[in-house]
Amino acid sequence: MRVLTPRAKRAIARRVLLVGGIILAITFAFWQRSELYRIEAVDFASRQQEEPGWTGHRQKTLNDYVGYKTEGRLLHKTGQAWLALYEELASVGQDRFFRPSWTPLNELAGAFDGSFTYIALEGDGQVRYLGVTAWHPGDFPAAPLRLRYPWRPLASLTFLAGLLGYVLIPWPRRLPHVVAYARLTSALLPDLFIGMLLVGMFYAVPWFVVPNHAHSSHPLVVEGGWIVLTVVMWGLCLFGLAIYATAAWYEVLRVEVAGDHLVVESMRAVERIDFADIERVNLAMREPPKLLVRAGWLVSLLNWRALGPTLLVASRSDPVIEFVLRDGRRRHLGLTAMRHLDRLISSLKGAGVAVDPDLES
């Protein structure tokens, strides 16, 4: 059973940290509290005077009006904490949002139907009233960001931690006698631009859409069929993960010119190829993977914007160097962004291996 080479393990760990940082950062940035309380100090005397005249509410006594408005949705509370809360709200003259776990609001757990209630506060010979509305994601008016998104301060730190891990894990050394791929085009750009864009975009879409429509703190909502959107979007993240897997493969792949033989290292093997075992070296063309093209056609059915990139991929062919061994086996290496190819070609020719003239140009 083949195992991953040390370089392969580092390449995979590098991208696991980066993808983990992206996923956690988006989760922390958009995870909302499932419930808050919007509370206001209620002045029934003023509200009674604001009632339209045709309703007849102005002619009622204040006690009758209060009884009418609070019927079936009135709780009674006492205590200095409740009175302090009322004074705070009355002084600012507007409603405010609070966490249900704060004292004394934690006393309301299970005490009303979860939408709205009045609270009568008795003390000092007076009765004061609070109006409490249960707020959920998507409700209007929106709660302050600091209360809605409790984990958002960790988002940037998590992403930077993943990015730092990606950068600090040792990269393969680029030696003159080692044929490898340019780091910028084969690893950094795919990882930090294409892969990050695909994974981040498709993972974030459900967080933008589902919670505010399903009144949930997260997008994993079965009711209403929202889970379908989440599963589809997160499934499309596989395209980004495929980019990361390809970049890891190119990072690890290298050919070392060592005396009378080559050492070819891939993700799961280190293979020695003697010059004497190589019959010839050709220039060939590699067609795009059929599975990738078919996936592109499938995505194009869902979104016509993917048709253009799919056509470009389907019509593209990349040059590769083909090693034809004397036992009939063949080895292929892509030529795009390959470094130190001239050292490889000169070593093969010096060993008497037949080399395609097009590779020397």
N, C-alpha and C positions, 0 to 999 in steps of 0.2 A: 504493500500500500504506500503510495507516494504521499509525502507530507510537504507542507509549505516550506520554502527556503527561508532563511533568516531575513533576507531582503524583502521577500514577499510578505512576511509577517509585519515588517515595519511599514510597508506600503499600505497594507490593509488597515493596520492600527491608525495610521495617519488619517485615512479617510473616514474611519469609524468615528474618530474624535470630531472631525469637521462636521460630518452629517449629524452626529449627536448634538453638537453645539447648535446647529441650525434648527433641528427639531425642538430641542428644549427652549431655545430662545423664542421661537414662534409660540410655543405652548405657554410659556410664562408671560409673553406680551399680550396674549388675547384671552387667557383664561379669566372669566368674570365670576364674581360672586353670584350665587344662584338667587340670593334674596337680600334686600335691604329694607329698612323702614324709612318712609318719608313722613316726617312728623311736623305738625304746625300747631301753634297756639290758636284756639278757636274763640272768637268773641261773638257769641250768639246774639248779643244786643245789637251790634253793628250789622250782622247778617240779616237780622229780622227787618231792620229799616231799609235794607237794600232789596227786599223781596218786592216783586211787582204788585201794584195795588190790587189787581184783579184776583190775586190768589187768596186774599183775605187773611194772610198770615200776619200782616201788620196789626190787625185788630186783636190778635190773641195776646194773652198775658205771656210774659217771658218764659215762665215755667211751662206753660202749655206748648209754646213754640219749641222749647228745648226738648220736651217729651216727644213731640211729633218728629223732630229731626233725628233723635237718637233711638227711636223705638226699635228694639230688636238688635241693636248694635252698640251697646254701651257697657263698658267695664268700669268697675270702681277700684281705685288704687289709693293708697295712702303712703306717706313716708316723705322724708326730707329730700331724698334723691329725685322723686317725681316732681316735687315742687320746684327744685333747683332747675330741672329740665324745662319746666314751664316758663320760669322766669327768664331763662336763657333764650328761649324761642320768642317770647313776647318782646324781649328787648331788641332783637334783630328784625322783627316784623315780617318774617318770611319763613317758609318751610325749610327744613334741613334733612339731610340723609344721615342715618346711623346704622351701624351693624346690629343685627338682632342679638348678638352675644353680649353687647354692652349692658352694664348695670345702669338703670333698673329694667331695661327693655327685655332682658332675658326672662322676666316674669311673664311675658306675653306668649311664650312658646306654647302652642296648642290651646291658647285661650280664646282665639277668634277664628273666623272662617278662612283667614289667610289673604283677604282682599282689603277690607277697610273696617275700622271700628273707631268709636269715640271712647275716650277715657275721662271719667269724672274724678277729679282730685279734690279731696275734702281736707281742709285745714284752715285754721285761723278764722273759723266761722264763715268761710267763703267756699264756693264750688268753682273750680277752674276746669277747663276742658281742653283736651288735646285731640287732634285728629291724626290717626295712624293709618297710612296706606302701605301695603306690602308692595315693594318694587321688585320687578324681575327684569332680566336682560331683554332689551327691546322696548320696554315701557317708556312713555314720555311723561314728564321731562326726564332726560337722562341724568343719572347720578354722576357726581364728580369722578374724574378718572382715577384719582388716588384711592377711592373706595371701590370702584367697579373692578379695577385690575390690581389685585393685591400683590401679584407676583411680578408685575412689569419691571420694577427696579432690578430684578435679577436677569432680565432678558439680555441686556447688553453684556453683562459680566459672563453669562453662560456662553454667548457667541464668541466673545474674545478668548475665553478659555479653550474652546474647541479650535479656534483659529491658531492660538498659540501652540497647542499640541500638534497641530498639523505642520507648523513651521519648524518646531524644535526637534521633532523626531529626526534622527540623522538621515540625511539624503545620501544616495549612492555617490561615491567619488567619481569624477569624470577624469579618467587617465588617458594619456595619448594612445596607448595600445588597446584601449577598450572601445569597441563600436557600440554606441548607445544612441538614444533619442534625445533631442534637444528638450531640456526641462521646461522651458517656457511654453512651447507649443504642444508638447505631449502630456504635460501634467498640470502646470499652473493655470493655464487658460481654461482647459476643460474642467478642472476642479473648482476654481474660484469664480468662474463666470457661467459656463453652460450648465454644469452639474448643480451648482448652487441655485441658479435661476429656476431650473426645472423642479428640483426638490422643494425649494422654498415656496415657489408659486403654487404648485399643486397641493402642498401640505397646508398652505395658509388659506386657500379659497374657502374650505368649509368653516374655518374659524371666522371669516368675515360674514358668511351668509347665515349659517344655521343658528347660532345662539340667539341672535336678535329676532329671528322669525319663530323659533321654537321655544323662546323664553327659557333657555337653558344656559348653563355655564360652560358647556362644551358641545362639540358637534356630533357626538355619538348618541343621537336621538332616534329611536326606532319609530316612535309615534309620528304620524304624518309622512312617513317615508323619507325623512331627511337622511337616514342612515345610507340610503342608496347613493345620494350625492357624495357623502363623505367617503364611502368605499370606492366609488369611481375615481374621485379626485386623488385619493391617497394611492389608489392603484396606479395612476399615471406617474406617481413618483418613481416607479420602477424605471422609467426612461432616464431619470437623473441618476439613479443608482447604477444603471448600465454604463453611463458616462464615467462614473467613478471607478467601476470595475475595469473598464478599458484603460483608463489613465493609470491605474495600478499595474496593469499588465505591461504597458509600455514603460513604466518606470523601472520595473524589474528586469525586463528583457535586455540582455547585453551579450555581446560576443567579445571574448578576450582572445587576442592573438598572442599565443604562447609558444614560441619556438616552432616546432613542427606540427602543431595541432591547434585547434580552436576549442575554447571552452564556452559553450552556449548555456546561459542561465535563463530559466523561465520561472514562472510562479511555483511550479512543483517539481522541478528537476534541474540538475546541473549535468550537462552532457558533454563528453569529450568527443571531438571529431578530428581524427588524424587527417592531415592533408592527403596522405596516401589513399584514404578511403573516399575521397571526393573525385568523382569522374569528371564533372564539369560544373560551371556556374553560369546560369542564364539570367537574362532580364525577362521578367514575365509581368502579366497584369492580373490584378486580383479584383474580382467583382464584389460588390457590396453583399453582405449576408442576406440571404433570401428572407430569413425570419424578420430582420429589421425592416426590409421593404414592405413585407406583408403587414407588419404592425403599423407602418406609416399609412398604408392604404386604409387600414381599419380606423385609425385616428382621423383620417381625412373624411370619412363618412360622418363622424361626429362633429368635426370642425373643418370647414373648407379651407381655413388658413393653413392647415398642415399639408395641403396638396402640393404647394410649391416646393417646400423643403423635401417632400417625399420624392417628387420628380427629379430633383437635383441629385438626391442620394442614389436613386435607381439608375440614373444615367452615368454615374461616376465610376471610374475604375482607377485603382492606384497601382503604381509600379512597385514591384517587389523583386528582390534578389532570390533566385532559386538555386539551392544546393542540391545537385543530383548525385546521390551516393552510389557506390559500386554495387551495393546490395539491393538497389532499386528504390530505396527510401528517398523522400524529398523533404527538404526543409525550406521554409519561406520566411523572409524578413522584409517588412515594408521599408521602402526607401525614403518616404516622406519624413523630413525632419531628422534623418539619421546623420550622426556625426562620426567623423574619422573613418568614413567609408574608404577613402583613398589608401589608408594604412592596411585595411583588410584586402583590397584588391591587389596591392603591390605584394603583400605576403603570399597570396594565392598564386600569383604569377611567378614569384620567385621560387615557389615549391613545384612549379611545373603543372599546375592545374589549368585546364582550358577555361578561359574566362571570356564571356560574351563581350565583343568589342564595344557594344553600346554602353556597357558599365564603366568603361574607361573614359567616356566623353563627359 
